[in-house]
């Protein structure tokens, strides 16, 4: 992957100061990415919906680094120090210094917050690292006048976000994104995601996504650790082949506006993801008892109403309930009357497919 010669991205005269800030959403994978190789490269392609209300807001105030600076950056999450997060951010900044060499000349004051609970299976790393990558690209643009074209800007931001979190590469794009090389998509790549809004039916552009919070705590096993379990997994190759087949079928159904077929495929994908975890050595169980109860109730609701209301689950216990907006009133009543009692303190997030990241003041 080639960008502007990084050797040119250093300050040769006075080092400026300034600020960049982005709000970037999480995303929910429909075909799951599970298993990686090299430097954050996927073993199989994935496709996701970009969310609207589940996001990270990140700002970077930058200035010349001085001899008095003990550290190259400062990091606050929700206005508090978080050493574990700061450590991950520090490693990430070292990783991308070859792409943004001007980082070595700056002190970065990074502030971030989420609109949702972090580390609970709602892809908080996707929103966090996509927002951070967008800020770094903004600093490059502000200081060097590069990345003037939106396509180049998004591609580089997706590439850089991927180095922090694979799924973050998809959060850069409006509505829906595909990440990973796939024969049916000539522009697809393992190194960055591409937007696929123009390839899907308009019914999905405003799809509802209710996130049912079964547990808002940290996952017992991180996504990174889960990916490592795929390295010697007895069913790994079968899973990768299944994911490619499912993605092809899903993209066709998304294009046709076939909500029933899309729903069927995303539920299969969710259960295959967790089946792989439970068949790992050591095995991992992230589903909670109330997760299974909610799944059962969704199936019963669908059978009784014949509405295209389906679920998917990421690497955690929380459920994403996906539905066309025309059925919103029925779905909200179902959540309030039935499903809410199985959520943690009745909590859930009223989300939907969204318009992607926005630059903020």
N, C-alpha and C positions, 0 to 999 in steps of 0.2 A: 504494500500500500504506500503510495508516494504522495507527499504533499509538498508545499513550498520548501525549498532547501532550509532545514532548520538552522543552519549556520548563519543565515541572514536574520534570524529572530533573536538578536541580542542588541542591547543598547550600546551604541558607539559614542554617544554624547550624553547629555543630561538625562538621567533616569526619571521618568514621570511618576506621578501618583494619580490615583483615580479609583473608580469603583465599578463593579459589574454585579448584576443581580438577576436571577431567573427563578421563576416558578415552573417546576417540571413535574409531570404526573407520574404516578405508578402505572403499570399496565398489567393486564391479566392474560396470561398465555392460554391460548385455545389448544394449540398443539404444543406440548411441553418440551423444553430443552432440559435434558437430564443426562449428563455425561459430557466431559470436555477433554481437550488435549492441547498441547502447546501452551501458548499464552492466551488463555481465555477464548479458545476456539471451540465451537460446538461439534459434537459428534453427530447431531442431526439438526435439520432446520426446524424453526419454530415460527408461529404466527400469533399475534396478540391483538387485543383491543386496547387502545389507549384510554385511560380513565380521565375523569374530570375533577372530582372532589377529593381524591386521595393523591396528595402531592407533597413535594418538598419545596421549601423556599430557601434559597441559598444566596448569600451575598459575599463578595470578596472585595475588601478595601485593600488596595496595594500601594506601596511606597518604596523608595529606595531602601535596600537593606543596609544597615549600618554595623559598625564594629561592636556597638553596644547591644545588638540583638542577640539574646541567648539562643533563640530558636528562629528558624526560617519562617515559621507560621504560628498563628494562634487559632484555636478552634473552640467554638462554643456551640452546643446543641441545646436548643430551648433556653438560651441565656445561661447555661451552666457548663462547667467543664465535664467532659466525658472522656477519660483517659483511653478507654478501649477504642472509641470512635476516632479519637485523635491519632492513635497509633496507626490505624488503618489508613487514615487520610495521609499521614506522613509517608507511609510506604507507597501509596498511590502517587503522590507528588514526585517522589524519587523515580518512579516508573515512567512518568510522562515528561521528565525533564529533557530527555533526548528529543521530544517532539516540540516542547516549549522551553528552549534553553534559557529564555529570559527569566524563568522562575528563579534561577540561581542568583539573579541580581535584585530580587524583590523580597520584601517581607509581606506576607499575605495574612490578613485578618479575616478569617472565615467564620461566618455565622450561618447556622442552619436550623430549620425547624420542620416538623412534619404536621400534616393535618390529621394524622391517623397514628395508631400505635405502631412503633417500630418493632422489627424482629418478631413479627407474629404471623408471617405468611402472607403479607399483602405487598410483597416486593418493595420494601422500604429502600433497599440498596439500589433498585432500579431508578426510583425517583431521585434519591440522594446523589448518585454518581452522574446521572444525566444532567441534573442541575449544576453540579460542579464542573462537568465538562463544558457545558454551555457558557459558564462564567469564564473559564480559561480561554475559550475561543473568542469571547467578547473582548477580553484583555488583549489578545493578539490583534484583533481588529482595531481596537482603540489606539494601540501603540504603533502598529506597523501597517495599517491600512489593507491588510490581506482579508481573504474570505468575504469579499464584497458580494459575491453571488450566493443566494440563499441555498442553492443545491450543494455548493462546495462547503458552505458553513455547516449544513446539517450532516453531510457525509463525514466531515472531520469530527464533529461533535459526537456522532454515533460511534465512530472508530475509537475515540478517546474514552468515551463512556464505557465501552466494552471492556477496556483494560481494568476498570474498577469493578464492574459487575456485568456479566454477559447480558442479562436481561435489560440492563440500562440502555443498551444500544437501541432497543425498540422504543423506549420512551421519548425519543427525540421527535417522533412523527405523529401527525394528526390522525386520529380515528383508528388506524390499524397499521401494523408493521410486520414485516417478515425479515427474519435474520437467519442466515445460513444458506449455503449453496444448495440450489434446487434446480434440477434440469428444466423444469417448466417455466422458470423465471430467469431470463437471461441476465438481468441486472443484479440478481441476488449474489451475496458474498458471505463468507464466513467472517470477514473482517469488520463489516458494518451492516446495519440493517437498512431496509428500504421501505418507504411508505407505500401502502397498497390500497389507499382509500379509493382510488379510481378503478380498482379491480373488484370492488364489492358493491352489492346492491345497497341502495339508499336506505332501506329499512334498517340496516345495521349501523348507519351513521349516527343514530340517536338512541341506540339500544340501551335499555335500562340495565343497571348492575347493582343489585342490593348486596352489600357485603355483610354477612351474618357473622358477628364476632362471637364465636364459641369460646375463644380464649384469647385475651389480649396480651399475654405474657410472651417471653422469649421462647423460641423453639428449643426443644431438647437437643436437636442436632442442626448445625448450621447448614445452609445450602452448599457451601464449599465442601464440607465433610461428606454431605450426601452425594455430590458429584464424584468424589474420590471412590466411593463405594462401587461405582460403575466400572472402574478400571479392570476388576477381575470378576465381574458379575457373570454368572453362568448364562443369563438370558440377555446380555447386553446387545449382541448383534441382532437378535430377533427384535428387540425393542427398537433399535435404530431403523430397521427396515419397516417396522410397523408405523413409526412416526412419519417416515417419508410417504408411505402410502396414505396415511390419514391426512397429511397436509395436502396432498394432491386432491383428495376427495373433498376436503373442507374448503379449499379455495374455489372449487367448482360450485359447491353449494352456496358459498358466500356470494359469488357472482350472480347466481340464479335467484337469490333471495329466498332460498329454501330453509326456512327457520326450523322445520322439523329435522331435516337432515343435519343441519349445523348443530342443533341441540344434541342429537344422538351421538355425533362424533365427539363433541367436547366432553360429554359425560364419560365415554369410553376412554378418552385421553386422560382424564382426571384419575380414573380408577386404575389405569395402567401405570401411571406415575407412582401411585401409592402401592400398587402390587410389586413394583420393582424395589421399592424401599423395604417392603416386608419380606422380600425374597433375597435381600442382601445379606452378606456376612461381615459384621454382625447385622442382624435385621433392625429396622427402624420402624416404629409405629408412631405416626404423627396425628392420626385421626383420633378424635375423642368420642366418648359414647354419644354425646349430643350431636356430633357431626353425623353419625350413622342414623340417629333418630330423625334429624332434619332431612337427610336424603330420602328416607322412607316416606316422610310426609310429603315431600315434593313429588315423588312418584305417584302417590295416592291422589294428590291435587290434580296432577296432569291427567290421570285416568278419568277422574270424575268431571273435570271441566273441559277437557280436550284443548286446553290452551298450551301454546308452545313455550312453556316455562321450564328452563333447564338449569343445571348447576355445573360449575366447575370448581376445582380446588387446586391451589398451589401447594407448595411444600409447607403445610401447616394444617391446622384443624378448621380454619375458617372457610365458609362457603360463599361463593359468588353466585348469586341467583340472577340469571340473564333472561331478559324478556323484551318483546317489542313494546314500544311506548303506548300503543293503542290499548294494551291490557294493564296499564299502570295501576288504575284504581283497584282492579281485582287482585293484583299482586300485593299492593300495599295493605289491603284488607286481610289477605292471607298471612302476611308477616305479623301484623298487629294482633290478629285474633288467634293465630296458631303458632307460628314459628318463633315469635319473640320470646316466649317463655323458655325456649331452649338456648337462647343467647345469653352471654354473660351479662347479668343485670339488665337483660332486655335490650342490650345495645346492638345497633347495626348502623351501617353507613349507607345513606341514600345516594348512590352514585350512578353514573351513566358513561357511555362512550363520549370522549371529549375531543377538544380541538388542539391538543398538544401543548407544548411549553409556551410560556409567554415571558417576555422580558419585563421586569418590574423596576420601579423607581427605588 
